[in-house]
Amino acid sequence: MARVIVDVMLKPEILDPQGQAIARALPRLGFSGVAGVRQGKRFEVELDGPADEAALAEVRKMAETLLANTVIEDYAVRVEG
């Protein structure tokens, strides 16, 4: 069994109001030195078999079809472990 991670983030040119709210809250909570925050999503996909190229291609297809809105989001697929 293999675990594949799909990280989804807003594209750099898209405003991230949640990230901005977090960045504004950090100094009030005593954290300093943060120039910016962007929030994203993480999906963990457990595969029945190995994470070979065919399986990773299928996960990429999942990301493009359902997990990410590719108009405003980028995604990255990686094998954990």
PyMOL Python script that loads the backbone (N, CA, C, O; Angstrom):
from pymol import cmd

cmd.read_pdbstr("""\
ATOM      1  N   MET A   1       0.861  -1.183   0.000  1.00  0.00           N
ATOM      2  CA  MET A   1       0.000   0.000   0.000  1.00  0.00           C
ATOM      3  C   MET A   1       0.897   1.233   0.000  1.00  0.00           C
ATOM      4  O   MET A   1       1.897   1.289   0.716  1.00  0.00           O
ATOM      5  N   ALA A   2       0.534   2.197  -0.795  1.00  0.00           N
ATOM      6  CA  ALA A   2       1.309   3.433  -0.892  1.00  0.00           C
ATOM      7  C   ALA A   2       0.411   4.616  -0.575  1.00  0.00           C
ATOM      8  O   ALA A   2      -0.800   4.575  -0.791  1.00  0.00           O
ATOM      9  N   ARG A   3       1.020   5.656  -0.065  1.00  0.00           N
ATOM     10  CA  ARG A   3       0.296   6.903   0.220  1.00  0.00           C
ATOM     11  C   ARG A   3       0.863   7.999  -0.667  1.00  0.00           C
ATOM     12  O   ARG A   3       2.072   8.222  -0.722  1.00  0.00           O
ATOM     13  N   VAL A   4      -0.043   8.672  -1.355  1.00  0.00           N
ATOM     14  CA  VAL A   4       0.328   9.777  -2.234  1.00  0.00           C
ATOM     15  C   VAL A   4      -0.301  11.045  -1.684  1.00  0.00           C
ATOM     16  O   VAL A   4      -1.478  11.056  -1.324  1.00  0.00           O
ATOM     17  N   ILE A   5       0.477  12.104  -1.619  1.00  0.00           N
ATOM     18  CA  ILE A   5       0.021  13.389  -1.101  1.00  0.00           C
ATOM     19  C   ILE A   5      -0.230  14.329  -2.278  1.00  0.00           C
ATOM     20  O   ILE A   5       0.592  14.448  -3.188  1.00  0.00           O
ATOM     21  N   VAL A   6      -1.384  14.993  -2.237  1.00  0.00           N
ATOM     22  CA  VAL A   6      -1.700  16.025  -3.221  1.00  0.00           C
ATOM     23  C   VAL A   6      -1.851  17.333  -2.456  1.00  0.00           C
ATOM     24  O   VAL A   6      -2.771  17.497  -1.655  1.00  0.00           O
ATOM     25  N   ASP A   7      -0.938  18.257  -2.714  1.00  0.00           N
ATOM     26  CA  ASP A   7      -0.995  19.584  -2.105  1.00  0.00           C
ATOM     27  C   ASP A   7      -1.607  20.546  -3.110  1.00  0.00           C
ATOM     28  O   ASP A   7      -1.162  20.623  -4.255  1.00  0.00           O
ATOM     29  N   VAL A   8      -2.635  21.281  -2.677  1.00  0.00           N
ATOM     30  CA  VAL A   8      -3.336  22.221  -3.552  1.00  0.00           C
ATOM     31  C   VAL A   8      -3.189  23.621  -2.960  1.00  0.00           C
ATOM     32  O   VAL A   8      -3.478  23.841  -1.784  1.00  0.00           O
ATOM     33  N   MET A   9      -2.738  24.563  -3.786  1.00  0.00           N
ATOM     34  CA  MET A   9      -2.574  25.951  -3.357  1.00  0.00           C
ATOM     35  C   MET A   9      -3.170  26.882  -4.402  1.00  0.00           C
ATOM     36  O   MET A   9      -3.167  26.584  -5.597  1.00  0.00           O
ATOM     37  N   LEU A  10      -3.680  28.014  -3.930  1.00  0.00           N
ATOM     38  CA  LEU A  10      -4.119  29.034  -4.868  1.00  0.00           C
ATOM     39  C   LEU A  10      -2.932  29.492  -5.699  1.00  0.00           C
ATOM     40  O   LEU A  10      -1.808  29.563  -5.203  1.00  0.00           O
ATOM     41  N   LYS A  11      -3.182  29.800  -6.960  1.00  0.00           N
ATOM     42  CA  LYS A  11      -2.115  30.331  -7.804  1.00  0.00           C
ATOM     43  C   LYS A  11      -1.639  31.656  -7.225  1.00  0.00           C
ATOM     44  O   LYS A  11      -2.424  32.363  -6.594  1.00  0.00           O
ATOM     45  N   PRO A  12      -0.367  32.009  -7.425  1.00  0.00           N
ATOM     46  CA  PRO A  12       0.191  33.219  -6.814  1.00  0.00           C
ATOM     47  C   PRO A  12      -0.576  34.502  -7.127  1.00  0.00           C
ATOM     48  O   PRO A  12      -0.621  35.414  -6.302  1.00  0.00           O
ATOM     49  N   GLU A  13      -1.177  34.576  -8.309  1.00  0.00           N
ATOM     50  CA  GLU A  13      -1.877  35.806  -8.683  1.00  0.00           C
ATOM     51  C   GLU A  13      -3.291  35.898  -8.107  1.00  0.00           C
ATOM     52  O   GLU A  13      -3.957  36.920  -8.275  1.00  0.00           O
ATOM     53  N   ILE A  14      -3.754  34.856  -7.437  1.00  0.00           N
ATOM     54  CA  ILE A  14      -5.088  34.836  -6.839  1.00  0.00           C
ATOM     55  C   ILE A  14      -4.993  35.293  -5.389  1.00  0.00           C
ATOM     56  O   ILE A  14      -4.162  34.794  -4.631  1.00  0.00           O
ATOM     57  N   LEU A  15      -5.845  36.243  -5.002  1.00  0.00           N
ATOM     58  CA  LEU A  15      -5.865  36.712  -3.613  1.00  0.00           C
ATOM     59  C   LEU A  15      -6.257  35.586  -2.676  1.00  0.00           C
ATOM     60  O   LEU A  15      -7.076  34.736  -3.026  1.00  0.00           O
ATOM     61  N   ASP A  16      -5.678  35.578  -1.494  1.00  0.00           N
ATOM     62  CA  ASP A  16      -5.939  34.548  -0.489  1.00  0.00           C
ATOM     63  C   ASP A  16      -6.416  35.229   0.789  1.00  0.00           C
ATOM     64  O   ASP A  16      -5.605  35.492   1.676  1.00  0.00           O
ATOM     65  N   PRO A  17      -7.719  35.523   0.909  1.00  0.00           N
ATOM     66  CA  PRO A  17      -8.206  36.244   2.089  1.00  0.00           C
ATOM     67  C   PRO A  17      -8.002  35.479   3.392  1.00  0.00           C
ATOM     68  O   PRO A  17      -7.772  36.095   4.433  1.00  0.00           O
ATOM     69  N   GLN A  18      -8.081  34.157   3.358  1.00  0.00           N
ATOM     70  CA  GLN A  18      -7.849  33.398   4.588  1.00  0.00           C
ATOM     71  C   GLN A  18      -6.391  33.502   5.016  1.00  0.00           C
ATOM     72  O   GLN A  18      -6.093  33.668   6.199  1.00  0.00           O
ATOM     73  N   GLY A  19      -5.492  33.406   4.057  1.00  0.00           N
ATOM     74  CA  GLY A  19      -4.074  33.571   4.372  1.00  0.00           C
ATOM     75  C   GLY A  19      -3.773  34.956   4.904  1.00  0.00           C
ATOM     76  O   GLY A  19      -2.976  35.112   5.829  1.00  0.00           O
ATOM     77  N   GLN A  20      -4.409  35.969   4.319  1.00  0.00           N
ATOM     78  CA  GLN A  20      -4.209  37.339   4.787  1.00  0.00           C
ATOM     79  C   GLN A  20      -4.727  37.510   6.219  1.00  0.00           C
ATOM     80  O   GLN A  20      -4.087  38.180   7.029  1.00  0.00           O
ATOM     81  N   ALA A  21      -5.871  36.914   6.534  1.00  0.00           N
ATOM     82  CA  ALA A  21      -6.422  36.999   7.894  1.00  0.00           C
ATOM     83  C   ALA A  21      -5.483  36.335   8.888  1.00  0.00           C
ATOM     84  O   ALA A  21      -5.277  36.850   9.987  1.00  0.00           O
ATOM     85  N   ILE A  22      -4.917  35.202   8.513  1.00  0.00           N
ATOM     86  CA  ILE A  22      -3.963  34.516   9.385  1.00  0.00           C
ATOM     87  C   ILE A  22      -2.727  35.383   9.595  1.00  0.00           C
ATOM     88  O   ILE A  22      -2.245  35.525  10.718  1.00  0.00           O
ATOM     89  N   ALA A  23      -2.213  35.963   8.506  1.00  0.00           N
ATOM     90  CA  ALA A  23      -1.021  36.815   8.605  1.00  0.00           C
ATOM     91  C   ALA A  23      -1.265  38.006   9.514  1.00  0.00           C
ATOM     92  O   ALA A  23      -0.374  38.395  10.269  1.00  0.00           O
ATOM     93  N   ARG A  24      -2.468  38.602   9.458  1.00  0.00           N
ATOM     94  CA  ARG A  24      -2.773  39.742  10.338  1.00  0.00           C
ATOM     95  C   ARG A  24      -2.922  39.311  11.794  1.00  0.00           C
ATOM     96  O   ARG A  24      -2.616  40.089  12.698  1.00  0.00           O
ATOM     97  N   ALA A  25      -3.388  38.083  12.035  1.00  0.00           N
ATOM     98  CA  ALA A  25      -3.600  37.604  13.405  1.00  0.00           C
ATOM     99  C   ALA A  25      -2.297  37.203  14.094  1.00  0.00           C
ATOM    100  O   ALA A  25      -2.201  37.294  15.318  1.00  0.00           O
ATOM    101  N   LEU A  26      -1.317  36.772  13.355  1.00  0.00           N
ATOM    102  CA  LEU A  26      -0.083  36.269  13.968  1.00  0.00           C
ATOM    103  C   LEU A  26       0.597  37.275  14.891  1.00  0.00           C
ATOM    104  O   LEU A  26       0.956  36.896  16.006  1.00  0.00           O
ATOM    105  N   PRO A  27       0.798  38.541  14.494  1.00  0.00           N
ATOM    106  CA  PRO A  27       1.437  39.489  15.417  1.00  0.00           C
ATOM    107  C   PRO A  27       0.633  39.682  16.706  1.00  0.00           C
ATOM    108  O   PRO A  27       1.209  39.856  17.779  1.00  0.00           O
ATOM    109  N   ARG A  28      -0.699  39.652  16.597  1.00  0.00           N
ATOM    110  CA  ARG A  28      -1.529  39.796  17.801  1.00  0.00           C
ATOM    111  C   ARG A  28      -1.361  38.613  18.742  1.00  0.00           C
ATOM    112  O   ARG A  28      -1.618  38.724  19.941  1.00  0.00           O
ATOM    113  N   LEU A  29      -0.931  37.487  18.200  1.00  0.00           N
ATOM    114  CA  LEU A  29      -0.720  36.292  19.017  1.00  0.00           C
ATOM    115  C   LEU A  29       0.732  36.143  19.453  1.00  0.00           C
ATOM    116  O   LEU A  29       1.105  35.129  20.043  1.00  0.00           O
ATOM    117  N   GLY A  30       1.550  37.149  19.165  1.00  0.00           N
ATOM    118  CA  GLY A  30       2.932  37.150  19.621  1.00  0.00           C
ATOM    119  C   GLY A  30       3.936  36.588  18.631  1.00  0.00           C
ATOM    120  O   GLY A  30       5.105  36.416  18.978  1.00  0.00           O
ATOM    121  N   PHE A  31       3.514  36.299  17.417  1.00  0.00           N
ATOM    122  CA  PHE A  31       4.430  35.787  16.403  1.00  0.00           C
ATOM    123  C   PHE A  31       4.885  36.934  15.512  1.00  0.00           C
ATOM    124  O   PHE A  31       4.072  37.738  15.054  1.00  0.00           O
ATOM    125  N   SER A  32       6.195  37.003  15.270  1.00  0.00           N
ATOM    126  CA  SER A  32       6.721  38.081  14.441  1.00  0.00           C
ATOM    127  C   SER A  32       7.588  37.504  13.332  1.00  0.00           C
ATOM    128  O   SER A  32       7.930  36.321  13.335  1.00  0.00           O
ATOM    129  N   GLY A  33       7.935  38.363  12.388  1.00  0.00           N
ATOM    130  CA  GLY A  33       8.839  37.952  11.328  1.00  0.00           C
ATOM    131  C   GLY A  33       8.176  37.209  10.180  1.00  0.00           C
ATOM    132  O   GLY A  33       8.875  36.629   9.348  1.00  0.00           O
ATOM    133  N   VAL A  34       6.848  37.207  10.107  1.00  0.00           N
ATOM    134  CA  VAL A  34       6.145  36.531   9.023  1.00  0.00           C
ATOM    135  C   VAL A  34       5.746  37.573   7.976  1.00  0.00           C
ATOM    136  O   VAL A  34       5.013  38.514   8.280  1.00  0.00           O
ATOM    137  N   ALA A  35       6.223  37.405   6.767  1.00  0.00           N
ATOM    138  CA  ALA A  35       5.933  38.363   5.700  1.00  0.00           C
ATOM    139  C   ALA A  35       4.603  38.075   5.016  1.00  0.00           C
ATOM    140  O   ALA A  35       3.980  38.990   4.479  1.00  0.00           O
ATOM    141  N   GLY A  36       4.161  36.832   5.023  1.00  0.00           N
ATOM    142  CA  GLY A  36       2.901  36.488   4.381  1.00  0.00           C
ATOM    143  C   GLY A  36       2.526  35.045   4.644  1.00  0.00           C
ATOM    144  O   GLY A  36       3.370  34.225   5.009  1.00  0.00           O
ATOM    145  N   VAL A  37       1.261  34.745   4.456  1.00  0.00           N
ATOM    146  CA  VAL A  37       0.752  33.391   4.647  1.00  0.00           C
ATOM    147  C   VAL A  37      -0.187  33.079   3.486  1.00  0.00           C
ATOM    148  O   VAL A  37      -0.984  33.923   3.077  1.00  0.00           O
ATOM    149  N   ARG A  38      -0.087  31.868   2.965  1.00  0.00           N
ATOM    150  CA  ARG A  38      -1.038  31.372   1.963  1.00  0.00           C
ATOM    151  C   ARG A  38      -1.568  30.052   2.483  1.00  0.00           C
ATOM    152  O   ARG A  38      -0.806  29.194   2.929  1.00  0.00           O
ATOM    153  N   GLN A  39      -2.875  29.899   2.422  1.00  0.00           N
ATOM    154  CA  GLN A  39      -3.497  28.680   2.909  1.00  0.00           C
ATOM    155  C   GLN A  39      -3.767  27.740   1.751  1.00  0.00           C
ATOM    156  O   GLN A  39      -4.077  28.180   0.644  1.00  0.00           O
ATOM    157  N   GLY A  40      -3.649  26.452   2.003  1.00  0.00           N
ATOM    158  CA  GLY A  40      -3.911  25.467   0.964  1.00  0.00           C
ATOM    159  C   GLY A  40      -4.642  24.268   1.517  1.00  0.00           C
ATOM    160  O   GLY A  40      -5.152  24.293   2.637  1.00  0.00           O
ATOM    161  N   LYS A  41      -4.687  23.212   0.716  1.00  0.00           N
ATOM    162  CA  LYS A  41      -5.333  21.966   1.102  1.00  0.00           C
ATOM    163  C   LYS A  41      -4.349  20.825   0.879  1.00  0.00           C
ATOM    164  O   LYS A  41      -3.500  20.882  -0.010  1.00  0.00           O
ATOM    165  N   ARG A  42      -4.480  19.797   1.698  1.00  0.00           N
ATOM    166  CA  ARG A  42      -3.650  18.592   1.562  1.00  0.00           C
ATOM    167  C   ARG A  42      -4.575  17.388   1.521  1.00  0.00           C
ATOM    168  O   ARG A  42      -5.448  17.231   2.375  1.00  0.00           O
ATOM    169  N   PHE A  43      -4.375  16.545   0.525  1.00  0.00           N
ATOM    170  CA  PHE A  43      -5.136  15.312   0.403  1.00  0.00           C
ATOM    171  C   PHE A  43      -4.170  14.143   0.506  1.00  0.00           C
ATOM    172  O   PHE A  43      -3.110  14.162  -0.119  1.00  0.00           O
ATOM    173  N   GLU A  44      -4.519  13.131   1.284  1.00  0.00           N
ATOM    174  CA  GLU A  44      -3.735  11.910   1.379  1.00  0.00           C
ATOM    175  C   GLU A  44      -4.528  10.804   0.696  1.00  0.00           C
ATOM    176  O   GLU A  44      -5.632  10.464   1.122  1.00  0.00           O
ATOM    177  N   VAL A  45      -3.961  10.249  -0.359  1.00  0.00           N
ATOM    178  CA  VAL A  45      -4.622   9.214  -1.140  1.00  0.00           C
ATOM    179  C   VAL A  45      -3.876   7.908  -0.903  1.00  0.00           C
ATOM    180  O   VAL A  45      -2.696   7.789  -1.233  1.00  0.00           O
ATOM    181  N   GLU A  46      -4.567   6.933  -0.333  1.00  0.00           N
ATOM    182  CA  GLU A  46      -3.956   5.622  -0.106  1.00  0.00           C
ATOM    183  C   GLU A  46      -4.301   4.721  -1.281  1.00  0.00           C
ATOM    184  O   GLU A  46      -5.469   4.551  -1.630  1.00  0.00           O
ATOM    185  N   LEU A  47      -3.276   4.153  -1.879  1.00  0.00           N
ATOM    186  CA  LEU A  47      -3.438   3.292  -3.046  1.00  0.00           C
ATOM    187  C   LEU A  47      -3.408   1.828  -2.622  1.00  0.00           C
ATOM    188  O   LEU A  47      -2.754   1.463  -1.645  1.00  0.00           O
ATOM    189  N   ASP A  48      -4.122   1.004  -3.367  1.00  0.00           N
ATOM    190  CA  ASP A  48      -4.104  -0.436  -3.101  1.00  0.00           C
ATOM    191  C   ASP A  48      -2.761  -1.054  -3.455  1.00  0.00           C
ATOM    192  O   ASP A  48      -2.316  -1.992  -2.793  1.00  0.00           O
ATOM    193  N   GLY A  49      -2.121  -0.546  -4.479  1.00  0.00           N
ATOM    194  CA  GLY A  49      -0.854  -1.103  -4.942  1.00  0.00           C
ATOM    195  C   GLY A  49       0.270  -0.100  -4.828  1.00  0.00           C
ATOM    196  O   GLY A  49       0.176   0.860  -4.062  1.00  0.00           O
ATOM    197  N   PRO A  50       1.331  -0.315  -5.583  1.00  0.00           N
ATOM    198  CA  PRO A  50       2.485   0.587  -5.526  1.00  0.00           C
ATOM    199  C   PRO A  50       2.199   1.917  -6.206  1.00  0.00           C
ATOM    200  O   PRO A  50       1.284   2.033  -7.022  1.00  0.00           O
ATOM    201  N   ALA A  51       2.986   2.903  -5.861  1.00  0.00           N
ATOM    202  CA  ALA A  51       2.864   4.246  -6.451  1.00  0.00           C
ATOM    203  C   ALA A  51       3.757   4.319  -7.686  1.00  0.00           C
ATOM    204  O   ALA A  51       4.725   5.080  -7.724  1.00  0.00           O
ATOM    205  N   ASP A  52       3.420   3.521  -8.689  1.00  0.00           N
ATOM    206  CA  ASP A  52       4.178   3.546  -9.937  1.00  0.00           C
ATOM    207  C   ASP A  52       3.670   4.684 -10.818  1.00  0.00           C
ATOM    208  O   ASP A  52       2.759   5.415 -10.428  1.00  0.00           O
ATOM    209  N   GLU A  53       4.249   4.834 -11.991  1.00  0.00           N
ATOM    210  CA  GLU A  53       3.883   5.957 -12.857  1.00  0.00           C
ATOM    211  C   GLU A  53       2.412   5.927 -13.256  1.00  0.00           C
ATOM    212  O   GLU A  53       1.778   6.978 -13.353  1.00  0.00           O
ATOM    213  N   ALA A  54       1.861   4.737 -13.487  1.00  0.00           N
ATOM    214  CA  ALA A  54       0.443   4.635 -13.866  1.00  0.00           C
ATOM    215  C   ALA A  54      -0.450   5.109 -12.724  1.00  0.00           C
ATOM    216  O   ALA A  54      -1.431   5.818 -12.950  1.00  0.00           O
ATOM    217  N   ALA A  55      -0.109   4.715 -11.499  1.00  0.00           N
ATOM    218  CA  ALA A  55      -0.903   5.133 -10.339  1.00  0.00           C
ATOM    219  C   ALA A  55      -0.785   6.632 -10.118  1.00  0.00           C
ATOM    220  O   ALA A  55      -1.779   7.290  -9.814  1.00  0.00           O
ATOM    221  N   LEU A  56       0.418   7.182 -10.267  1.00  0.00           N
ATOM    222  CA  LEU A  56       0.597   8.626 -10.089  1.00  0.00           C
ATOM    223  C   LEU A  56      -0.135   9.409 -11.172  1.00  0.00           C
ATOM    224  O   LEU A  56      -0.661  10.489 -10.905  1.00  0.00           O
ATOM    225  N   ALA A  57      -0.175   8.882 -12.377  1.00  0.00           N
ATOM    226  CA  ALA A  57      -0.940   9.532 -13.449  1.00  0.00           C
ATOM    227  C   ALA A  57      -2.422   9.557 -13.095  1.00  0.00           C
ATOM    228  O   ALA A  57      -3.116  10.535 -13.373  1.00  0.00           O
ATOM    229  N   GLU A  58      -2.902   8.485 -12.486  1.00  0.00           N
ATOM    230  CA  GLU A  58      -4.304   8.431 -12.068  1.00  0.00           C
ATOM    231  C   GLU A  58      -4.582   9.447 -10.956  1.00  0.00           C
ATOM    232  O   GLU A  58      -5.631  10.091 -10.961  1.00  0.00           O
ATOM    233  N   VAL A  59      -3.665   9.596 -10.014  1.00  0.00           N
ATOM    234  CA  VAL A  59      -3.833  10.582  -8.944  1.00  0.00           C
ATOM    235  C   VAL A  59      -3.805  11.992  -9.525  1.00  0.00           C
ATOM    236  O   VAL A  59      -4.575  12.850  -9.094  1.00  0.00           O
ATOM    237  N   ARG A  60      -2.938  12.242 -10.488  1.00  0.00           N
ATOM    238  CA  ARG A  60      -2.925  13.559 -11.147  1.00  0.00           C
ATOM    239  C   ARG A  60      -4.261  13.834 -11.827  1.00  0.00           C
ATOM    240  O   ARG A  60      -4.760  14.959 -11.796  1.00  0.00           O
ATOM    241  N   LYS A  61      -4.834  12.809 -12.438  1.00  0.00           N
ATOM    242  CA  LYS A  61      -6.139  12.961 -13.066  1.00  0.00           C
ATOM    243  C   LYS A  61      -7.204  13.272 -12.015  1.00  0.00           C
ATOM    244  O   LYS A  61      -8.088  14.095 -12.252  1.00  0.00           O
ATOM    245  N   MET A  62      -7.123  12.613 -10.849  1.00  0.00           N
ATOM    246  CA  MET A  62      -8.039  12.910  -9.732  1.00  0.00           C
ATOM    247  C   MET A  62      -7.914  14.367  -9.319  1.00  0.00           C
ATOM    248  O   MET A  62      -8.913  15.053  -9.098  1.00  0.00           O
ATOM    249  N   ALA A  63      -6.667  14.833  -9.217  1.00  0.00           N
ATOM    250  CA  ALA A  63      -6.424  16.211  -8.788  1.00  0.00           C
ATOM    251  C   ALA A  63      -7.023  17.191  -9.788  1.00  0.00           C
ATOM    252  O   ALA A  63      -7.671  18.162  -9.397  1.00  0.00           O
ATOM    253  N   GLU A  64      -6.811  16.945 -11.062  1.00  0.00           N
ATOM    254  CA  GLU A  64      -7.326  17.854 -12.095  1.00  0.00           C
ATOM    255  C   GLU A  64      -8.846  17.820 -12.198  1.00  0.00           C
ATOM    256  O   GLU A  64      -9.469  18.825 -12.542  1.00  0.00           O
ATOM    257  N   THR A  65      -9.445  16.665 -11.900  1.00  0.00           N
ATOM    258  CA  THR A  65     -10.885  16.487 -12.056  1.00  0.00           C
ATOM    259  C   THR A  65     -11.666  16.931 -10.833  1.00  0.00           C
ATOM    260  O   THR A  65     -12.733  17.530 -10.963  1.00  0.00           O
ATOM    261  N   LEU A  66     -11.143  16.642  -9.633  1.00  0.00           N
ATOM    262  CA  LEU A  66     -11.935  16.839  -8.425  1.00  0.00           C
ATOM    263  C   LEU A  66     -11.233  17.614  -7.320  1.00  0.00           C
ATOM    264  O   LEU A  66     -11.846  18.480  -6.694  1.00  0.00           O
ATOM    265  N   LEU A  67      -9.976  17.326  -7.071  1.00  0.00           N
ATOM    266  CA  LEU A  67      -9.316  17.871  -5.881  1.00  0.00           C
ATOM    267  C   LEU A  67      -8.918  19.335  -6.014  1.00  0.00           C
ATOM    268  O   LEU A  67      -8.905  20.062  -5.021  1.00  0.00           O
ATOM    269  N   ALA A  68      -8.598  19.774  -7.217  1.00  0.00           N
ATOM    270  CA  ALA A  68      -8.152  21.155  -7.428  1.00  0.00           C
ATOM    271  C   ALA A  68      -9.011  21.820  -8.497  1.00  0.00           C
ATOM    272  O   ALA A  68      -9.439  21.185  -9.460  1.00  0.00           O
ATOM    273  N   ASN A  69      -9.250  23.102  -8.304  1.00  0.00           N
ATOM    274  CA  ASN A  69      -9.874  23.923  -9.343  1.00  0.00           C
ATOM    275  C   ASN A  69      -8.719  24.531 -10.125  1.00  0.00           C
ATOM    276  O   ASN A  69      -8.161  25.552  -9.722  1.00  0.00           O
ATOM    277  N   THR A  70      -8.362  23.909 -11.233  1.00  0.00           N
ATOM    278  CA  THR A  70      -7.135  24.294 -11.937  1.00  0.00           C
ATOM    279  C   THR A  70      -7.194  25.676 -12.574  1.00  0.00           C
ATOM    280  O   THR A  70      -6.184  26.164 -13.082  1.00  0.00           O
ATOM    281  N   VAL A  71      -8.351  26.307 -12.555  1.00  0.00           N
ATOM    282  CA  VAL A  71      -8.443  27.687 -13.028  1.00  0.00           C
ATOM    283  C   VAL A  71      -7.747  28.621 -12.042  1.00  0.00           C
ATOM    284  O   VAL A  71      -7.077  29.571 -12.448  1.00  0.00           O
ATOM    285  N   ILE A  72      -7.908  28.349 -10.740  1.00  0.00           N
ATOM    286  CA  ILE A  72      -7.353  29.246  -9.716  1.00  0.00           C
ATOM    287  C   ILE A  72      -6.355  28.561  -8.790  1.00  0.00           C
ATOM    288  O   ILE A  72      -5.745  29.225  -7.952  1.00  0.00           O
ATOM    289  N   GLU A  73      -6.173  27.242  -8.922  1.00  0.00           N
ATOM    290  CA  GLU A  73      -5.290  26.517  -8.011  1.00  0.00           C
ATOM    291  C   GLU A  73      -4.250  25.713  -8.782  1.00  0.00           C
ATOM    292  O   GLU A  73      -4.494  25.233  -9.889  1.00  0.00           O
ATOM    293  N   ASP A  74      -3.083  25.583  -8.159  1.00  0.00           N
ATOM    294  CA  ASP A  74      -2.030  24.677  -8.629  1.00  0.00           C
ATOM    295  C   ASP A  74      -2.009  23.478  -7.686  1.00  0.00           C
ATOM    296  O   ASP A  74      -2.461  23.572  -6.545  1.00  0.00           O
ATOM    297  N   TYR A  75      -1.494  22.372  -8.156  1.00  0.00           N
ATOM    298  CA  TYR A  75      -1.373  21.205  -7.289  1.00  0.00           C
ATOM    299  C   TYR A  75      -0.027  20.519  -7.527  1.00  0.00           C
ATOM    300  O   TYR A  75       0.587  20.655  -8.586  1.00  0.00           O
ATOM    301  N   ALA A  76       0.406  19.780  -6.512  1.00  0.00           N
ATOM    302  CA  ALA A  76       1.627  18.993  -6.607  1.00  0.00           C
ATOM    303  C   ALA A  76       1.327  17.609  -6.044  1.00  0.00           C
ATOM    304  O   ALA A  76       0.651  17.473  -5.024  1.00  0.00           O
ATOM    305  N   VAL A  77       1.838  16.585  -6.722  1.00  0.00           N
ATOM    306  CA  VAL A  77       1.632  15.204  -6.300  1.00  0.00           C
ATOM    307  C   VAL A  77       2.981  14.639  -5.891  1.00  0.00           C
ATOM    308  O   VAL A  77       3.975  14.801  -6.601  1.00  0.00           O
ATOM    309  N   ARG A  78       3.011  13.966  -4.729  1.00  0.00           N
ATOM    310  CA  ARG A  78       4.256  13.358  -4.275  1.00  0.00           C
ATOM    311  C   ARG A  78       3.937  12.091  -3.496  1.00  0.00           C
ATOM    312  O   ARG A  78       2.863  11.964  -2.908  1.00  0.00           O
ATOM    313  N   VAL A  79       4.861  11.179  -3.497  1.00  0.00           N
ATOM    314  CA  VAL A  79       4.720   9.933  -2.751  1.00  0.00           C
ATOM    315  C   VAL A  79       5.283  10.163  -1.351  1.00  0.00           C
ATOM    316  O   VAL A  79       6.386  10.688  -1.196  1.00  0.00           O
ATOM    317  N   GLU A  80       4.529   9.772  -0.346  1.00  0.00           N
ATOM    318  CA  GLU A  80       5.000   9.925   1.031  1.00  0.00           C
ATOM    319  C   GLU A  80       5.863   8.713   1.390  1.00  0.00           C
ATOM    320  O   GLU A  80       5.561   7.570   1.047  1.00  0.00           O
ATOM    321  N   GLY A  81       6.961   9.027   2.102  1.00  0.00           N
ATOM    322  CA  GLY A  81       7.809   7.946   2.592  1.00  0.00           C
ATOM    323  C   GLY A  81       8.776   7.485   1.649  1.00  0.00           C
ATOM    324  O   GLY A  81       9.548   6.576   1.952  1.00  0.00           O
TER     325      GLY A  81
END
""", "prot")
cmd.dss("prot")
cmd.show_as("cartoon", "prot")
cmd.util.cbc("prot")
cmd.orient("prot")
